[in-house]
Amino acid sequence: MAAARAREATQQGEADWVARLADEVVAEADRRRAAAGQDRPIVCASGLSPSGPIHLGNLREVMVPHLVADEIARRGRAVEHLISWDDYDRFRKVPAGVPGVDASWAEHIGKPLTSVPAPAGSPHANWAEHFKAAMVDALNELGVRFRGISQTQMYTSGAYRDEVLHAMARRADIDAVLDRYRTKKKTSAPPAGTSRPALDAESAAASDLAEEGSGAAQEDDGTTGGGYFPFKPYSLAFGTDETRVLSYDDDTTELTYVATGPGGEQVTESMRLDSDFRGKLVWKVDWPMRWAREGVDFEPSGVDHQSPGSSFVVGGQLVEEIFGGRQPIGPMYAFVGISGMAKMSSSRGGVPTPGDALRVMEAPLLRWLYVRRRPNQSFTVALDAEIQRLYDEWDALGRKVGTQAAQPGDLAAHARSVRTASEDLPLTPRPVPFRAIASVVDITGADEEQSLRILRTVDPHVETLDDVRPRFDRAVEWIDTYVPDEDRIRVRAEPDVDALDALSADDRAALDLLLDHLEDDWSLDGLTTLVYGVPKLRAGLPVDEKKLPPEVKAAQRSLFALLYRLLIGSDTGPRIPTLLLCIGPERVRPLLGRG
């Protein structure tokens, strides 16, 4: 099976961006291993900070390495996807809109994320574990398999002891590298030998908000009034990183610093870096240290990390000059938006997470959104009414697969969405259009018996609701969560007598013709033919006529608007055939004036 999937990936995915990146990563990894005389797995890496809800923008940090690693695995190569949980980062601010969190959490600002209490009512041990758990659940559902590395565990266990001591011993050299960039403006050109993919207009505009990303690219780089020190301690007295290093003794590894408390009080403390592990390297040094230690071959990053003088660019110098490693291949990825919202930021609160999306999207559909766009292209995840169009596009792609209409890129994108190198993702057996299911759910109040009866008329092959799951459950959640009350479908309880009495002769004749044939073919296809065909018949055209004069198209629009007003008291609504199916002929007839 693995060999077959490897051939499938080769045949179908030669031109897609995932395959091209995998080609580049494999070639560079092989070159590096041959030069070093090594034989070890290729390493793709991601980094996530559980400082709050991990949103759909952060998911791109994981999906790009996952897709590349998965492609490498399909080729039968040993590969590992690492996710570094930056849970030893400082708690920067209290995010808005998090249930169980109030202003009192501000007293924990400056502490490691794993030292901050979890939101009230959480079953998890601390803040970081609370938000990490939700992301892990979502990644499992998406088929993302990885090895997680807790930075709290690594630092506090002393695993990074040698790297920390090495960075402190080479602090003057690190300072010199950083100094090359301190006077550079953000608008300056990237250093020689680096490249940055062009952004589209949406991403370019979003880059102005880059500082609201992880914030790591804007961190203190270790400079103090008393010199340069790449290590930031967490104090004993207050537990925060409100500290300023005064001195460091290379022989004894004793670090002396001033810690500032919440009321401005100060204490002087010291620690030995060879045996005390309360603190971490500043981000611009920490990241390249990890590249060297883990042997990372591929790790993309956002715009905020790739501007001149920020983390990825500086890290490329430090990893080679200080830590003796190599910078990974690291394309820049653009921002992910949400329908009707600006670029997402977890600091704002209330932003959708992968778990939120998976409650209304099938996992393969969500994967597809990240597969079909190159990393440097921004895109929007639609959780509003546009989600119906996304499902339509996804279903259209599914129908293409196995036909001559499918292009290699289509086949590769679909294959990467529905399966990984090791498993198939669950798909709805009978993919009835999402918009039809949503309309049925809305009108029936998600009553399962009524919904099944109606869905059987939409697709005669549907025998039980399990045939339309998980899509049915996603539609129920979408209606309940994302459809405003004013947009819900409310079928009239009684006919609109005044509107019926005011009908023109043409409108009455159109309704009578529709009612005369209402139950000729009580199916979605039959009703579709009927409602589109009534204006054709009245114009003397056959119901299967495709080339319609403007007046017939106008008559169709007029009939649809009339039906919406008489059936649900609105000018718009779900597709008329679906609406008729959901209401049923017994209720439709009196509402259209024929009791």
C-alpha positions, 0 to 999 in steps of 0.5 A: 500500500505504501508503494502504491501511494508513493507511485500515486504521489509521483504520478499525480503531484509532480506539479503541486507546491507540496511536491516541489518543496519536498523535492527541495527538502529531500535534495538539501537534506541528502546533500547535508547528510552526505557531507556530514557522513550521517544517516538520520531522518529528515526533520520538518518542524513547527513551533506553536506558543499556547499563549491563548487560543491557537487559531486558524492562522497558526494552523498554517505553521503546522500544515505546511511542514505536515504536508511536506513531511507527509509527501516525503513519507509517501516516497518511503523516506524516513521523516519526522515532524516536530512541533516545539511547544513554546510553553516556556515563553512569558505570559504577555497579556490576558487575551480577550474573550476566553471563557473562565478568564478575567482581569485577575490573570494580569497578575501572572504576566511575565511568568512562564505559560506553564506557571499560569493557572488554566482558565477557571473550570479547565481540567488541565494543569496550567494555561499552556496545557489547556490551550495545547490540548485543544490543538492536539485534539484538532491535529489528531482529527486532521491526521497530523502526526508529530512529536511534541517537544515541551520547551518548559521540560527541555529548559527546566530539566537542563536538557539545554544546559550545554547550549545555554552555556555555549551561548553565554560564552559566545555572547560577544559574537552573538551581539556582533551578529545582532548588531549587523541588523539593529540599524537596518530598517524594515524596508531594507533589502534582505541580506545576500543569499536570502529570498522572500516570496512575493506577497499578494495584495491581501498578504501585503496589507496584512503584513502591517499587522505582523507585530500581532503574531507570536510577538517573538520577532519583536522580543528583547534580543538580550541587550541590557545597560550592562552589556549583552546577555542572551539568557533571560532568567525567571526570578525566584522572588516573583516568578517572572522575567521582569529581570535585568542581567547585571553580570556573568562569570564565565568560570563559575557560570554565576549570573547576577540580575535584578528582579522587579516585582509588580509594585516596582520593588527590586531584589538582586538575585543570582543563579548558576547556569550549570545547575539552575535552570530558571530561564531561557535563551532570548528568542533570536538565539533560542530558535537557531539553537534548536535548529542546530540541536534538532537538525531541522531541515525544513521550517516555514515561518510567517511574515513577522519572522522574515523581515530584515533583522528579525528572527529567521534572517538573524537566526540564519547567521547565528545557527552557522556562526555560533551553533555550527548548524545549518539554517533550514529551508524556510519559506514564508507563509502568508496570513489566513483570514476569516470571512468578515474579519481582519487578520486573526490574532489570538491576543484579541480573543474570540478568533476561530480555532481549528477545533471551531472549524472542525465542528462545521467542516469535515476534516478533509475539507479543512485540510484542502483549504491549506493544500490548495494555496501556495504558502505565500498566498493568503486565503480565507476560511469561511465560517459564514454563509460562504461555507456553503460555496466551499462545500460546493467546490469541494464536492465538485473536486470530488466528482472530478477525481477519476474522470478525464476532467481532473488535472494533476494538481486537482488529483494531488490536492484531493489525495493530500486532503483525504489521506495521509501516508499512513491513514485515510480520513473519514469522508461522508459516504453520501455527500449530499450538498451541504447547503441542502442539508443545512436548509433541511436542518434549519427548517426541521429544527434538526429533527432526525426523523424528518431530516432523514425523510427529506434527505431521502428525496434529495438522494434516494441512496441515503438509507440512514443519517449515518450515510450523510455523517459527519456532514449532517452533524457539521450542518447542525453545528453551523446552523446553531453557531454561525447563522444569525437568528434573523437569517434562520428559515421560518416557514409561515404558519398561515398563508399570507392572505393579503399577498395572495389577494394582491397577486397579478394575473401573471403571478397567479397563473405561474403559481397555478401552473407550478401547483398543477405539476407539484407532485409530478416528480417530488424529488430534488431534480424534479422540483428543480426542473419544475420551478425553472421550467414554469417560466419557460412553459409560459413563454412557449419554450420546452422545459429543457431549453438552455438558451433563454431570452432575458425576459424568461430569465427575469420571469424566473427571478420574479417567480423565485422572489414570489415563492420566498415571500409567500413561503417564508416571508423573505426576499431570499432563502435556500434554493427553492427546490430544497425549500419545497422539499423541506416544507412538503406538498401538504404545507406548500399548497395552502401557502400558495393559495390552494387549500 
